[in-house]
């Protein structure tokens, strides 16, 4: 390939309009070169874990937490994160965005495409969207997972006088003293100010 690399690049660069028209199966008005060096800046995600499932399969779990505003918009940030994670770890990948705060992520479907010619979508990506503010606290209680109960303050608590004591009781039932303390601390930290004062 080394012997043909430069000639091929030169040919395509010289006749880019014709090549573009052929490759895209469409007339091309103009084409101009762009920088071929993709930025390699440090990109920080919120959390990334290597997870081994019960059946032994391993995957990368990527989690982002987002409030009402995201610059650039979350779908474009996820498009940057996901391929880098896939290349870096070479494992199956599952990405999740948790939206926190009323109205956050209301328009995010988690399913995106970049269209090409002739109804072809050459690029698609998807991730799971969880809008904590739309979830019912009762949904979390029904899951029976104490660690998830610490999120209850970010959910919709329709019956605080019933739900909050039930959550605290379940957290107090955690036998590991250190884990129980961390869960109760997280619960208090994630309660809205008005709930924490009750």
ZALO-198251 format. One record per residue: residue in one letter; y, x, z of N, C-alpha, C, CB in turn. Coordinates in steps of 0.1 Angstrom, whole numbers, plus 5000, padded with zeros to 4 digits. Atoms other than C-alpha are relative to their C-alpha. Glycine has a CB too. Example, Ala and Ser with C-alpha at 12.3 -4.5 7.8 and 13.67 -1.06 7.14 Angstrom:
BEGIN
A498850095000495551235078501250095000500049905012;S498949915000498951375071501149925008500550044986;
! end
This chain:
BEGIN
X498850085000500050005000501350095000500049915012;X498849914999502450295007500550034986499650135007;X499649965013502550384970500749884993498950044992;X499450125006503450024960501149935008498949904997;X499050074991505649924989501450014995499950065014;X498649985004508950074977500249934986500350154999;X499750065013508549964940500049855001498950044990;X500050154999507649604950501349955007498849965009;X498850044993510549584974501250014990500350085012;X498949985009512949724947499949894989499950144994;X500250105010511549484921500549865005498549984995;X499650134994511949174943501550005003499249975013;X498550004997515449284955500849994987500350135007;X499350015013516549334919500049874994499550114990;X500250135007515249004907499749895010498850014990;X500350094989515448804939500249854995500950025011;X499850145004516748484922498749954992501249994990;X501250045008513748474898498849995010499750104989;X501150014991511248554926500149885010500050135008;X499750114991512848304949499649874993501450005006;X500350125008512648034922498549984999500750004987;X501550015002508948114916499349975013499550134995;X500750024987507948134953500349865006500450115010;X499650134994509847814962499749884991501550015004;X500250105010508947624931501249914998498749915003;X498750075002512547524927501150094994500449945014;X498949925005515647634909500850065012500949914991;X499249934989517647884929501450044994499350135004;X498749975004521347914926500450155004501049905006;X499649874996521848234946499150055011501550015005;X500749954989520148464970500650135004498550034996;X499449884995521448744992499150065011501449985005;X500949934990519649005013500649985014499950154997;X499650014986519748965051499450135007499549875007;X500549884993519049235077498549985003500850015014;X501450014998515349295078499650055014499250084990;X500349964986515549445113500249885009500850125004;X499850114991514849165137500450055013498649925001;X499549954987516649195170498850015010501049915006;X501049974990514449345197500650005014499350134997;X499450004987516649265226499049955011501349925000;X500850054989515149185260500249865001500250085013;X499950144999514348825262499249965013499449934987;X500750034987513548685297499749855000501050035012;X500450134998511548375302500049975015498549974994;X500050034986511348185335498750055007500249855002;X501349964994507648225343498950014989499649905011;X501249995009504548345324498850045009500350114989;X501249974992501048345338498850014991499749895011;X501350005007497648445325499149915009499450144998;X500850104993495348155335498650014995500649864998;X501450015004491548155335499649865004499150115007;X500450134998490247805331498649995007499949924987;X501350024994487147665349498850044992499949865004;X501249965009484947735319500150144995500049914988;X499849865003486148095317501050034989498650054996;X499049985010488648055289501350055006500249884991;X498749954995491848245294501149964990500050155001;X498850045008495348145282501250055007500049854998;X498749964994498948225288500749865002500850094990;X499250124996500947955306501450045001499549935013;X498649975000504647975299500849885005500550044986;X499250114994507047765320501550035000499549985015;X498550005000510747705316500549895009500650004986;X499350104992513047515340501449994994500050045015;X498750025006516147365325500749885006499849984985;X499150114996519047155337500549924988501150055009;X499450095010521346935317500450084987501149935005;X499549925012522647215294499250124997501550045003;X500749885004520947475274500750064988498549974997;X499449935012522547735251499250124998501550035003;X500150105011521147775226499149895005499450074988;X500850114997519347445226498550045003500049894989;X501349964995515947455243498950024989499449905009;X501049985010513847405211500250144993500249894990;X499849875006515447725196499650115009501450014995;X500449904990514947915228498550015000500549975014;X501550005000511247815228499550064988499549855002;X500449945013510947915192500150155001500849954988;X499949854998512048265203498950055010501350045005;X500949964990509848275234498550004995500149925012;X501450025002506548145221499450104990499849864994;X500749905008505848385192499950145007500850014987;X500149874993506748685213498950005011501450025007;X501150014991504348565240498750014993500149875009;X501350005007501648505215499650144995500149904988;X500249865005502048855200499750095012501250054992;X500249914988502349025234498749995006501149985010;X501250024992499348875250498749964992500249895010;X501250035009497048765221499049915006499450134996;X500850104994495748465240500549874996499950025016;X499550135003495948095235501249985010498949895003;X498750024993499347975247500349855002501250074992;X499550134997500647665264501450025007499049925009;X498749994995504347625270500549875005501050064990;X499550124993506047375293501450025004499149965012;X498650004995509647285299500249895010501049984988;X499750104989510547115332501549974999499550055014;X498650044999513846925330500349955013500349904988;X499650044987515646885362501449955000499950135010;X498750065000518546655369500149884990501150104997;X499950125008519346305356500550034986500849905007;X499549995014519646305318499550134994501449995000;X500349875006518346665313498849984991499650105011;X501150005010516146695282499749874994498850055006;X500350135004516546335273499749994985501249915002;X500250005015516546415235498950104996501250034993;X501049905003513846695237498749934998500050115010;X501350065003510646575220498950105003499949954986;X501049904998508846905224499350034987499149975010;X500749995013507746875187501150034989499249874996;X499049965010509747055160499450064988501050105006;X500449945013509447155124501350064993499349904991;X499049965009511547355100499449974986500350165001;X500550055013511247185066500150114989500749884996;X500049915012510547365034500149914988498850094999;X499950085012510547244998498849904999500150084987;X501150095004508346954986499349955013499150064991;X500650064988507746805021499050095007499349874996;X500949914993506047115033500850055012499650124991;X499449954988506847225069499350135003499849905012;X500749874998506147595069500150055015500750104992;X499949964986507047625106500049885009501350095002;X500150104990506047395134499850065013499049894996;X500349954987506047445171500149885010501050115004;X500050114991505447225201499850065014499049894997;X500149974986505647245239500049875008501050105005;X500050124992505147005267501349985007498850015011;X498750034994508246835281499749915012500949934990;X500250084988508246715317501449985005499150075011;X498750044995511346525328499849965015500849894992;X500350034986511046545366500849875004500350125009;X499150114996513946305370499549864995501450024995;X500650135004512046035351498749965007499850004985;X501350024994508846075370500249925013499350135003;X499950084987508145835399499350095011499249874999;X500649924989507446005433498649955002500949995012;X501350054998504445775435499050064991500049844997;X500949935009502945955405499550135006500750034986;X500449884993503046275424499049985011501250085004;X500850044988501546115455498649974995500549895007;X501350045005498645975434499250124995500249914988;X500849885004497746325421499350075011501050104993;X500749944988496746435456500050155001498649954999;X499849855000497946795451501250035009500150054986;X498949974991500046905481501150094993499550075012;X499049925006501747175460501049934992499450124992;X499150075009503146925436500949915008499249914991;X499250094992504546705464501350065004499349975013;X498749944998507246965470501149964990499950155001;X499150045011508746845437500649865002499350004987;X499650144999509246485450501549985001499349955013;X498650025000512946535456500750004987500650115009;X499550005014513446595419499649884992499750134994;X500550125007511646275410500849885003498549985003;X499450134997512645915411499349945012499949904988;X500650054987512045805447500549865002500450095012;X499650144999512145425446499949945014499149914991;X500250044986510945375482500150125010498749925002;X500049884992512245675502499549985014501550045000;X500550024986511445515536498550005001500649875005;X501450005001507845495525499450134995499449884992;X500549895008507345785501500350135008500750014987;X499749874993509146065521499150035012501450015004;X500949984989507146015553498550034996500049885010;X501349985005503945995533499850154994499649904989;X500149875006504746325515500050105012501350034991;X500049914989505646495548498750005007501149975010;X501350014993502446375564498950084992499549855001;X501049925008500346515535500250155001500049954985;X499749864999502146845537499650065014501550034997;X500349964987501646865574498550015002500549905011;X501549995000497846815568499550124994499549874994;X500549875006497647145549499650095011501250064990;X500549924989495547365571500550145000498550004999;X499449875000496947695560501450005004499850074985;X498750004994499947755582501150054991500050085013;X499049945009501747985558500349914988499550144996;X499950095012501147755528500849875004498749964994;X499350124995502247455549501550025001499449955013;X498649964998505447625559500850024987500150135008;X499449985013506247725523500249874993499250104991;X499850135007505647375510501149915006498649935000;X498950074994507847215536501350054997499749995016;X498749935003510547465530500449964985499950155001;X499750045014510347395492500449864999498850034991;X499750145000510347025498501549985004499149925009;X498750014995513547055518501150054990500250075014;X499149945009515147285493500249924987499550144996;X499950085012514447045464500449865002498650004994;X499550144998515546725481501550004997499849965015;X498650015001518946605470500750005013500349874992;X499249994987521646655496499949875008501450044997;X500050134993521746285505498649975006500449884991;X501350024994517946275510499750095012498950014989;X500249914990517946585531500649975013500450144995;X499350044988520346435556499449885007501549974996;X500550124994518346125563499150045012499249924990;
! end
